[in-house]
Amino acid sequence: MKAITFLLHTTQPLLATSLQGDPNSDISFPYIPGSMIRGVLIGRYLQRHNLKSTDDILDESKYPDIKRLFFNGNTRYLNAYLYDKQKQKRTLPVPRSWLKKKGDDISNLDEITVYDFSYETPEEDISYKSLDESFCTVDDKDIVLYKEKRRINIHNMRNRKKGRGDENNGAIFRYEALDAEQYFQAVILCDDPDDIEKIKPLLEPQEMWLGGSQSAGYGHTQIIPIEEDEEHDYWDEVGIEPEDRNDRELIRITLLSDLILRDKWGHYVATPPNSTGDEINQKVESLTQILEELLDIKLEPQSSYTSSLIVGGFNRKWGLPLPQVPALAAGSVFVFKYNKEDGELDSEKNSFSRKSRYW
């Protein structure tokens, strides 16, 4: 699987609005959503091919490339996460199985001990809490934690003629945006290697406007291409060869982005796999069933460390918000046991880790 990688340099604050906050405040995601990047590239594609918003661009007989490049999942636009320029490494969401002692504060200490509860639960009678940082890099046993920089601005609605607020137009808005002068690494994965040459031209010009309130001093971003090593013909998020993951009794799956699931009745669900042996609950476990189909082995849930959230968005073409649905949050960890006698976990079956953005 080929990948296009590039950096996004925020030259202005960027407002990638999440569903947090009250109606008069906008709080940005800690990253740049892949859907936002895809939307800009779709606009550039339509403009360069002289297509109008009224054209039926999903008609494959007329436009055979558009669905494959943007809509059907053959080309995936990963979230742009913080980039460590010194290590030249893309960060990843902190696994939710990582905990620290309650009194440890990385801002006051040079280093702290992080415990991965998916491997072992400490026997000490000590209170533990989740990490405050959003992203991490891992080198052997050393972990570096990262937190995005934010900027808070207050805006007020003004009467255009008077130039100030009045009793009808005086609302105050609070924007919490990603701060300027930060670097995020974006990744576009292509199942068809030929599609790379069709998408790369869309990254020019290198100036890109992302997010909301662009007329108010937000959203100006610069694209910085990354030269890829031609020897690697696939994208590997964690740098561990699939062969090195096979000889393990337990499988640990970490979500690298939010995950939307449906049960067999089509309802959205955000429930972790059940390890209690309850047959009724096991029949509706979407995640376990999906993983068993992808890996072609029988899985037995052991434990999970998860969080859920509500995801949504806004469709500018419709001028309407997208439906809000529950999802499992990025960083959620699931531990499964499998019997090697039922099937061998080989490197080819491990390819789902790259296609579905699991870790």
Residue pairs with C-beta under 8 A, 6 or more apart in sequence:
1 189
1 190
1 191
1 233
1 234
1 235
1 351
1 354
1 355
2 189
2 190
2 193
2 196
2 233
2 234
2 235
3 187
3 188
3 189
3 190
3 228
3 234
3 235
4 187
4 188
4 190
4 196
4 199
4 200
4 203
5 90
5 185
5 186
5 187
5 188
5 226
5 228
5 235
6 185
6 186
6 203
6 223
6 224
6 225
6 226
7 83
7 183
7 184
7 185
7 186
7 223
7 224
7 225
7 226
8 32
8 37
8 80
8 183
8 184
8 185
8 186
8 208
8 210
8 221
8 222
8 223
8 224
9 181
9 182
9 183
9 221
9 222
9 223
9 224
10 178
10 179
10 180
10 181
10 182
10 183
10 184
10 220
10 221
11 180
11 181
11 220
11 221
11 222
12 180
12 217
12 218
12 219
12 220
12 221
13 151
13 153
13 175
13 177
13 178
13 179
13 180
13 217
13 218
14 28
14 32
14 177
14 178
14 180
14 210
14 211
14 218
14 219
14 221
15 26
15 28
15 175
15 177
15 178
15 211
15 212
15 213
15 218
15 219
16 28
16 29
16 31
16 32
16 33
16 36
16 178
16 210
16 211
16 212
17 26
17 27
17 28
17 29
17 211
17 212
17 314
18 27
18 28
18 29
19 309
19 310
19 311
19 312
19 324
20 27
21 27
21 174
21 176
24 171
24 172
24 173
24 174
25 173
25 174
25 175
25 176
26 173
26 174
26 175
26 176
26 177
26 212
26 213
27 176
28 150
28 176
28 177
28 178
28 211
29 178
30 134
30 135
30 147
30 148
30 178
31 79
31 80
31 81
31 82
31 134
31 148
31 184
32 79
32 80
32 178
32 184
32 186
32 210
33 79
33 80
34 76
34 77
34 78
34 79
34 80
34 186
34 257
35 77
35 313
36 210
36 211
37 77
37 80
37 186
37 188
37 210
38 70
38 77
39 316
40 208
40 209
40 210
41 70
41 77
41 199
41 202
41 203
42 70
44 202
45 51
45 66
45 69
45 70
45 202
46 52
46 53
46 57
48 201
48 202
51 57
51 63
53 317
56 62
57 63
57 66
58 66
58 67
58 71
60 67
65 195
65 198
68 74
68 75
68 192
68 195
69 75
69 195
69 198
69 199
74 190
74 191
74 192
74 195
75 188
75 189
75 190
75 191
75 192
75 195
75 199
76 188
76 189
76 355
76 357
77 186
77 188
78 186
78 187
78 188
78 189
78 256
78 257
78 357
79 186
79 257
79 330
80 184
80 185
80 186
80 187
81 90
81 91
81 92
81 93
81 135
81 184
81 185
82 90
82 91
82 134
82 135
82 146
82 148
82 182
82 183
82 184
82 185
83 89
83 90
83 91
83 183
83 184
83 185
84 90
84 91
84 137
84 144
84 146
85 183
87 137
87 144
89 137
90 185
90 187
90 237
91 135
91 136
91 137
91 146
92 135
92 136
92 137
92 237
92 238
92 256
92 359
93 134
93 135
93 136
93 254
93 255
93 256
93 257
93 330
93 331
94 131
94 133
94 134
94 135
94 136
94 145
94 331
95 116
95 118
95 254
95 305
95 331
95 333
95 359
96 130
96 305
96 306
96 307
96 329
96 331
96 332
96 333
97 116
97 117
97 118
97 305
97 333
98 114
98 115
98 116
98 117
98 130
98 131
98 143
99 114
99 115
99 117
99 128
99 129
99 130
99 131
100 112
100 113
100 114
100 115
100 128
100 129
100 130
100 131
101 112
101 113
101 126
101 127
101 128
101 129
102 126
102 127
102 128
102 129
104 112
104 113
105 112
106 112
106 132
106 133
106 145
114 131
114 143
115 122
115 128
117 303
117 305
118 252
118 303
118 305
118 333
118 335
122 128
131 145
132 147
133 145
133 146
133 147
134 146
134 147
134 148
135 145
135 146
135 147
135 148
136 143
136 144
136 145
136 146
137 143
137 144
137 146
138 144
138 238
148 178
148 179
148 182
149 178
149 179
149 182
150 176
150 177
150 178
150 179
151 176
151 177
151 178
151 179
151 180
152 174
152 175
152 176
152 177
153 174
153 175
153 177
154 172
154 173
154 174
154 175
155 172
155 173
155 174
155 175
155 216
156 165
156 170
156 171
156 172
156 173
157 165
157 169
157 170
157 171
157 172
157 173
158 164
158 165
158 169
158 170
159 165
159 166
159 168
159 169
165 171
175 213
175 218
177 211
177 218
183 224
185 226
187 235
188 199
189 235
189 354
189 355
190 196
190 199
203 223
203 225
206 222
206 223
206 224
206 225
207 220
207 221
207 222
207 223
208 221
208 222
208 223
209 219
209 220
209 221
210 219
210 221
211 218
211 219
212 218
212 219
213 219
214 220
234 354
235 354
236 354
237 256
237 353
237 354
237 357
237 359
238 359
241 347
242 346
242 347
242 350
242 351
242 353
243 347
245 345
245 350
246 344
246 345
246 346
246 347
246 350
249 337
250 302
250 335
250 336
250 337
251 299
251 335
251 336
251 337
251 338
251 345
252 333
252 334
252 335
252 336
253 291
253 333
253 334
253 335
253 336
253 358
253 359
254 331
254 332
254 333
254 334
254 358
254 359
255 328
255 329
255 330
255 331
255 332
255 333
255 357
255 358
255 359
256 330
256 357
256 358
256 359
257 330
257 357
258 309
258 311
258 327
258 328
258 329
258 330
259 287
259 327
259 328
259 330
259 332
260 268
260 311
260 325
260 327
261 268
261 269
261 270
261 286
261 287
261 290
261 327
261 328
262 268
262 269
262 286
263 269
263 284
263 286
264 284
264 286
268 325
268 326
268 327
269 284
269 286
269 326
270 308
270 326
270 327
270 328
271 285
272 287
272 301
272 304
272 306
272 328
272 332
272 334
273 285
273 287
273 288
273 301
273 304
273 334
273 336
274 281
274 282
274 285
274 301
275 300
275 301
275 302
275 303
275 304
282 288
285 301
287 328
287 334
288 299
288 301
288 336
291 299
291 336
291 352
292 298
292 299
294 349
294 352
294 356
295 343
295 345
295 349
295 350
295 352
296 343
296 349
297 338
297 342
297 343
297 344
297 345
297 349
298 338
298 339
298 342
298 343
299 336
299 337
299 338
300 336
300 337
300 338
301 334
301 335
301 336
302 335
302 336
302 337
303 334
303 335
304 332
304 333
304 334
304 335
305 332
305 333
306 328
306 329
306 332
306 333
306 334
307 328
307 329
307 331
307 332
308 326
308 327
308 328
308 329
309 326
309 327
309 329
310 324
310 325
310 326
310 327
311 324
311 325
311 326
311 327
312 321
312 322
312 323
312 324
312 325
313 321
313 322
314 320
314 321
314 322
315 321
315 322
338 345
352 358
353 359
